[in-house]
Amino acid sequence: MMNNTQQHILIVPPLDKSEACIVTGCKESLEKLGHKVSVFNTEAWVPVCSALQNLPVTLAHQDALGSQGMELISGAVVAVVESQHIDIVLGFPQSPLTSSSREKMQARGIVTVCWMTEEYASFPYWRKAIECCDVVATIQHEPFISELSVLGHVPVYLPFAAKSACCTPVVTHTAAEGMIAVLGDASDEMANALSSHTGRGMVLWGDGWEKYEQLVPYYQGKLQSLTRSERKALYRDAAIIVNIHSTDVGTGDSVNMETFAIASCGGFQLVDKRTLMEGMFSYDELVMFESAEELSELLTEFIDDRNARLEYARNAQKLVLAKHTYEQRMESLLQAIAEAIK
């Protein structure tokens, strides 16, 4: 079994650091499972990419130089793979890996893997991102799983996960009794629903909230600007966290990273319902809403009921640490890789 044989795995992060938490979770979990893990230093190449983008050249030249720059970085990955005797290369949609480089690695018996951490409908060049990948993990299920099989990949459903190291006992939390933290992008419906609750204390993180005059005093900035330690403190200490996946509430399937992270930190969240949530969480663990009006009602119901919030938080944390950690996700991924090399 792949899980019982030590592999040397190279993780290739995206250039934009968007998957930093996932990369760390994968690395630590694979190491716990007994594998040797290296991480390609994509950050060292960021100045090169920036220099190419800022040259005073025509758009055609800029595109050509960008492609050449990507080939150079991807070639560097291949060189590391060959020099370090890598067995498996794990990348992401935005990782600097070209199909030609993946093809070279496949020809040398290297297993190429992509964890599709983007929803394919909002990622127009997803086919190019997974070209020449032996295994494609995805945060979405059908019909995407079947489409991946038709394209010749070994697919594996791999939702986001939680880092068990983030766990803190819920009983020790000292939540601010009026603190409502909203994470996600704004919409007219959500802005109207939240406006009546600002008097209890509110912070808003995401895009678009600054457009609503009544919410400007509570707007903190983009969600990406929060550091990992700031996120952990927010998840742990806010009385209620409103976790918004999409401005189109009640639609979509994949479950975002924050759902698992908030639960692992012992936070209480109100989250917009996604179709794949029902297979992961029960109504004793997550409080889901399907409209802005329902969210407003739930805020009123729970803001003064600390005992109920703590009970939900305990249940969600217990479930996530039992079934939704990076260790379990990496075990599933290694099983898919074993299937691919049979």
Stockholm file with secondary structure:
# STOCKHOLM 1.0

chainA/1-342         MMNNTQQHILIVPPLDKSEACIVTGCKESLEKLGHKVSVFNTEAWVPVCSALQNLPVTLAHQDALGSQGMELISGAVVAVVESQHIDIVLGFPQSPLTSSSREKMQARGIVTVCWMTEEYASFPYWRKAIECCDVVATIQHEPFISELSVLGHVPVYLPFAAKSACCTPVVTHTAAEGMIAVLGDASDEMANALSSHTGRGMVLWGDGWEKYEQLVPYYQGKLQSLTRSERKALYRDAAIIVNIHSTDVGTGDSVNMETFAIASCGGFQLVDKRTLMEGMFSYDELVMFESAEELSELLTEFIDDRNARLEYARNAQKLVLAKHTYEQRMESLLQAIAEAIK
#=GR chainA/1-342 SS CGGGSCCEEEECCCTTCTTHHHHHHHHHHHHHTTCEEEECCGGGGHHHHHHHHTSSCCHHHHHHHHHHHHHHHHHHHHHHHHHTTCSEEEECTTSSCCHHHHHHHHHTTCEEEEEECSCGGGCTTHHHHTTTCSEEEESCCTTHHHHHHHTTCEEEECCCCBCGGGCCCGGGCCCEEEEEEEESCCCHHHHHHHHTTGGGCEEEESSSGGGSGGGGGGEEECGGGSCHHHHHHHHHHEEEEEECCCSSTTCCCCCCHHHHHHHHTTCCEEEECCGGGTTTCCTTTCEEESSHHHHHHHHHHHTTCHHHHHHHHHHHHHHHHHHCBHHHHHHHHHHHHHHHTC
#=GC SS_cons         CGGGSCCEEEECCCTTCTTHHHHHHHHHHHHHTTCEEEECCGGGGHHHHHHHHTSSCCHHHHHHHHHHHHHHHHHHHHHHHHHTTCSEEEECTTSSCCHHHHHHHHHTTCEEEEEECSCGGGCTTHHHHTTTCSEEEESCCTTHHHHHHHTTCEEEECCCCBCGGGCCCGGGCCCEEEEEEEESCCCHHHHHHHHTTGGGCEEEESSSGGGSGGGGGGEEECGGGSCHHHHHHHHHHEEEEEECCCSSTTCCCCCCHHHHHHHHTTCCEEEECCGGGTTTCCTTTCEEESSHHHHHHHHHHHTTCHHHHHHHHHHHHHHHHHHCBHHHHHHHHHHHHHHHTC
//
